[in-house]
């Protein structure tokens, strides 16, 4: 006997089925035949892909930090550099991707190393603009760690400018959010920028 599906699984199945049906209609409007062999399973695949790329809506940063904050008397910069990420531009639903560099200066708490890349993913896996994404990461770290400062720099290539529109393949967008000491102390800010330039060589 099959086990009954949980409410969350039922909701997930309903969401997937609804998205698949919508994308089947999109194929028709594009002039395609959704029943031809190569496209029969495409609506379902696209639905699953979009659910994965937007799973950040269903993740809670509070839960991420709940079991990973530790009291530690360390007051120097903590930097996690070259975090790969992918996101979807909310204007065209086309990907943008690149690297994120995150630093903070603890006051009395640190966070487990893996939580910072996971935090980046929580906000990147939503419909986004890069400017907002950068600030969300910085502000969430500040709210949950109460550090002396937070710095986030994101660099990205946007397929919406590479594949359409101006069609410039080599452009890269860089955004930053500096809070606390990174905003008020030029030496701290320059130390951070020097460290992320040291190997990435791209800023």
Secondary structure, 3 states (H helix, E strand, C coil): CCCCCCHHHHHHHHHHHHHHHHHHHHHHHCCCCCCCHHHCCHHHHHHHHHHHHCHHHHCCHHHHHHCCEEECCCCCEEEEEEEEEEEEECCCCCEEEEEEEEEEECCCEEECHHHHHHHHHHHHCCEECHHHHHHHHHHHHHHHHCCCEEEEEEEEEEHHHHCCCCCCCCCCEEEEEEEEHHHHCHHHHHHHHHHHHHHHCCC
